[in-house]
Amino acid sequence: MAHTSIPASLASACDDVRPATAADTVAGIQPSLVAAPATTEQASAVMRAAAALGLAVIPRGAGTKLHWGYPPERADLVLDLTRLDQVVEHAAGDLVVTVQAGVRLEHLASVLAEAGQRLALDCAARPLPSGPATAGTIGGVLAAGAAGPLRLRYGTPRDLLIGITIVRADGTIARSGGKVVKNVAGYDLGKLFAGSRGTLGLITQATFRLHPIPAAAAYVIVSCDSAAACARLVSAALAAAVSPVAAELHLASLAGPCELAVALEGDHDGVAQRSGMLADLMAVQETSHVAAVASQPPAWWRSAGGAPQEGTLIQVAFWPGKLGSVLTGIAAAAERAGLDPVLRGSAGSGVLHLSVPRSADPARVAGLVASLRAALHDRGSAVVQHAPPPVRDLVDLFGPVPSLNLMRAVKQQFDPDRVLSPGRFAGGI
């Protein structure tokens, strides 16, 4: 539905509505309008007006992951949530914070650090066309289900979320959870909306549990001759009594060495003792290499999932205990496709990312995806987070989804007219 002017109902619903520009495209689709509400109530009014006008709505935060998934079937109105940028309440004594969806992770981190606390979501940052690198907004990270290396210890956004406010497709405001960690009031909308990619409703506010910033951190880093050796070290590190908070691997080439970094946190003496134990353990496991202990992570730390959108990014999820066989399967699939992707990610948590440059032959990339899924059929999944159009045209980005019928039923319940990010998720949801 094309618009040459701003409908009066939208203008009265929100004080910031404008025609869209080329910078507002969504996976190559040009919308007509952009609305930027400053409150949950304004967002509700915008959704009511959009529903009456029959507009398809695309929620947007910082836009760092707006290129994920399929292009929308329709994109009439981008609903920009970055004006919802307030830290509503920080109950430091209870280790709880309530924030609006447009709050950027960097800003929240600085606010919480004043009380010696943090939200343990260390998502990868990526450069935006209009500015410097950013790790995105709270709402965007929650909607994408994104998490960084600390997921091994603290989990993903859905694990840290204890309360949420959303706006449904018809403008209805709904709330779930509360402001205390043990609150169990109402339906658990948070679990449902985490990872929903803007297809069920607008996330306008969220409450999270926090953790203290550790007094010390150390990174035990070792380079292995092969991915198999790296997998053995990951297993040894997770089995040891050292309580790692992250275990990340990086292969610039599948044929080259594998670099592993294991993070430890705590008090100074405890971290020093445990990092020494882990370094010795790694040296015993792989006698040809020396494990170094550093106070800072390697340069590639937190880079998984933050690759530029111009290429193809494939997320492989699996049971962590299957790491060795999964790495073998990835290498075999890449060899069959004639590609050598960069491989990195949370080996200890069962989430890896393969990055393939835009210059790669689309047919080869499609072959890689098919081979990965065949190799992982009973051990994990391979989802194409983003890809250039020539690749996107050749592959099913999400692959087999066992719960697809249930997902469609939930979509029908929350968005029966399919106006929220239509067609962007698995199975055309």
N, C-alpha and C positions, 0 to 999 in steps of 0.2 A: 504494500500500500504506500504510494508515494505521496509526500506532502510538500507543498510549496510554502505553507505558512504554518504557524503554531496554533493548534486548536485552542479555543478559549478555555475549554475544560482543563487542559493541561497547564495552561498559563495560570489559571486560578488555583491549581493544586500545588504548584511549586514556584518559588520565586527565581529559579534558575533553569530555564528551558531555552534551548537554542537549536538552530539547524545543525545537523551533523556535517563534518568535513571529512576529507580523505583520511585524517589522522584517527578517525573514529571507526574505521573499517574493522569488521570482525571476521577473521579468517578469510579475507578477501571480499566480504559482502559489505556493501555500503548501506548503512542505516539512514533514516531520514532526520531523526531528531535525537537530541541528548537532553536528559533531565538530571539535575543534580540536587536531590533533596538534602536538607540539613537536619532533619529529624525523622524518627520512625513514623510519626504522624503524616509528615509530608510524603514519605515514601508510600504510605498506605493510600493517600489521596491520589498520587500519581498512578498507582496500580489500578485503582477504581476507574479513573479516567481512561487509562489505556484499555481496560477490559471493555468499557462502554464503546470505545472507538474501534475495537477489534485489532489492536496493535500487538505485534509480537515484540516482546521485551527481552533485552539481553543485559543482565546485571554485569557491572564492571567495577573492579577495585582499581589497583594500580595498573592492571593490564598485563602483568608479567606472564600470565598463563592463559590469556584470552585466545591465543592461537592453538591451544590444546583442543583435540577432538575434531569433529566434522564442522564444516561451515554450517551456519544455521539455515534452515529452510526459508525462514523469513527473519528480517531484522529491521523492524520499523523504528524502535526506540531503544537507545542505550540508556540504562539507568545507572548513572555514575554515583557511586557511594562514597567518594573520597571526602565529601563535606561532612560526613558523619565521622568526625575525627577526634572525638573527646574520650579521654580516660575518665569514665563516669565515677568509679570508686576503686580505690586501692586499700583494701583492708589488710595492711601489712601484718598485723598480729595474727590474722587467720590464714595468711598465705593465699589470698584470693584477690583477683582483680576483675573488674567489669569494664569493658571497653566497647565503643561503637565500632562498627564493621570497617570503617574507613581509616582507622588508626594504622599507621605504618609500623612494621615490626621494629624498625630502627628507633623510632620515637618511643615506643613502649619500652624497649630495652633500656633506654636512657632514664626513663621515669622510674622503672623498677630498680635499677641499679642504685639509685639514691638510698634505697632501703636495704641494699645488699641482697636483692632477690632477682629472679628471672623467670620468664616463660620459656620452658625448655624446648622451643621450636627453633632450630638453627637452620632454617631453609636456605637453599642456595640463592644468591642474588644474581641478577642478570641485567645488562644495560638496557635501558629503554631508548627508543628513538628520540624522545624529547628531553632526555636528561641523563644523570648518572645512574650507576647501578643501584637497584633497590631490591629488597627482599619481599616486597609486596605488602598487602594490607591483611589485617586479621581476618576479615570476611573472605577475601580471596584465598588465603592459605587454608582456611577451614573448608570452603567450598571445593577446593582442589584436593583436600586430604593430604597436603604436602608436608613433609618432615625431612629433617636432615640427619646427620650422623648420630645425634643424641637419641634417636628413636630406639636404639638398643636398650637404653636404660629407662627412658621416660615415655616411650610410645609415640603415637601420632596425635594430631589435634583432637580427634574424637576421644582419646584417652585422658586428655587434660581438661576437656570441656565439662563444666558442671551446670551451665545454664545458657539458654539461648532465647533470643527474640527474633521472630521471623514475620514477614508479610507474605500472605498467600496471593495467589494469582488474582483473586477477586478483591484484594485490598484488606482482607481480614488480618488483624494483628494477632499473633499467637505467641505464647511463652511456655517454656518448659524448663524444669529444674529450678535452681535458685542460686543463692549466694553463699551457701556453705557446702563443704565437700561431700557431706553425707546426705544432702537433700535428695529425696526421691519423689518429689511432687510431680504429678502429671505424666503424660507420655514422654518418652525420651526422644524428642525431636532432634536433639543434638546428634545422636548417633545416626539418625536418618539423613540429616542434612550434611554431615561431614562427608565430603567426597561426592556430593550430588551435582556439582558443576553448574549451579544456577538453573537447574531444570525443575525444581520443586517449589521454590519461593526465594524471597530476598532475605538474606541474613543481615540484620541491622544492628544487633548487639550480642555480645557473648561474655560469659563469665568463665574464668579459668582458674584452676589451682596453680600455685606457684611453687618454686623451690629456691632455697638459698643459693647464692652464687658461691661456689666452692673457694676455699682459701688458696688452693693450689691445683694445678693440672699438669700432667706430663703426657708425652706422646712417645710410645715405643715404636720405632720405625725400622723396618727391615726390608731389604730387596731380595726376592727369591728368583731362582732361575726359571721357574715355571709357575703357572697358575695352580697346578696340583700341589706343589710345595706350599704355596700361599694358603690353600685350603686346609692343609694339615696344621699350619700355624694358627689359623683362625680357630679351629677346633680345640687346639691345645690352650689357647688364650681364654676361650670361653669356659673350659673345664677347670682352669686353674683358680685358686682362691685369691684372685686379685681384683674382682669386681669391676671389670671394664665398663665404661659408659658408651663406648663406640668402638667399632672395628671396621675400618674402611680399606678398600683395595683400589688400586689404580693400575691399569695396563694401557700404556700409550699405543702398544701394538700387541695383538694376541700372540705373536710369535716371539715377543721380547720378554724381558724380566717383569715380574709382578711386584709392585711395591705395596706393602701392608703397613698401616698405622693403627695402633690401638691406643685409645685415650683412657686415662685414669684420672679421677678427681677425688678430692677430699682435703684433709689437713696436710700440712707440709711434710711432716714426718711420715705419715701413712703413705702418701703418694710416692715419696722417695723410696721407701722400703718396697712397696708393691711394684713400682716400675723397675727396680733392680731385679726383683724376683722374676718378673716377666721377661726382661732382657736376657737373663741367664737361661730361662726356659727355652726361649726362641733360639738361643745359640746352641743349646743341646739338640733341639729338633732339627736345625739346619746348620750343621757344623761348618759349612763353607762360607757362612755369612755372619756378620756381626750386627747385632741389634743395637741401634743408637737410641738414647733417651734424650728427648728435646723438650724444651718448655713451650715451644710453639708448634702448631701443626704444619704439615708439608703444604707447599703452595697449592696443590690440587684439592686440599680438604674443602668440603662443602661444594664441590663443583658438580657433583652428580645431580642431574635434573635441572641444572641451570645453563645448559648449553644454548647457544644462539638458536633462534627459531628458524634460521634459514635451512638447516639440515634436517635429518631424521633422528628422532630420539625415541628409543625403544626401552620400555621398562619391563624388566623380567622380575617376577615375584615367585618365591619358592620357599619350601621348608628349609630353614637354615642348615639343618643336618644333612641336606642333600647338596651342599655347596660344591663339593668335589665333582660329582657327576654332572651338576648343572654347568660348571665351568667347562668340562669336557664336551658337553653337548653344544655349548655356545661356540667353542672353537671349531667343532666339526661343521656346524651350520654355516659359520662364516667362511670356512674353507670351500664348502660346496657352492656358496654364492659368489666366491671370488672377491670377497671384501675383507677389510681389516679394520673393523671399527674400534674406537676408543672404548674401553670398558672400565667402569668405576662404580662405586656405590657401597652400600651398607651390607657388607658380606656377613656380618654377624646377625643381621636382622632379616636376611632373605630378600633384599631389594637391590638390584643392580640396574645400571643404565648403559645402553650401547648408543654411541653417537656416530652417525654416518654423515659425511659431508654432503652438501647439496649437489656437488659435482658427480656423485656416484650415479651409475646407470640405474634408473628407476626399476627396471626389470630385475636387476640383481638385488636391489633392496627388498623388493617384494619376495624374491626367492629366499632371502635371509629370514624374513619374518615367517614365511611358511615352514622353513626348515627348523627354526627355533620352536615353533609350536608343535611340530612333530616330535622334536627331541624332548620337549617338556611335558608331553601329553598327560602324564600322571604325576608330575613333580612340581608343576608350577604353571605360570601363564606369561604371555608376552603381549603387552599392550603398546601400540604406537601412540605416544603422547602427542607428537606433532610430526608433520612431514610436509615436504613441498607438494603442490598439487599433482604433479605427474606420478609421485609415489602414492599419494592418497587415493588416486583413481584406480590403483591396482590392488589395494589391500583392504581388508576389513580391519579397521584400526583397533578394534577391541577384541576381535576373535571370539571364540565360543564363550558364552556367559551362561552358566548353569541356572542362575536365578533370574533370567531375563523376563520370564512371564510374571514373576512377582514384582520386578522393577516396573514393568508396564502397568501393573495393577496399581502400584503406588503413584505412578505418574498420573493415571486416570483419576485417582482420588484427590490429589492435590492440584492438578492442572488439567481438568477435563477438556478444555478448549485448546490445549497445547500452545499457549502463548509465551511460555517461559523457555527461552533457549531451544526452540523446537528443532529436533533432529541432530542435536550436537553430541548426544551421549550414545552409549551402546544400543544397538538394535533400532536406531533412529529415534530414540526417546528425546 
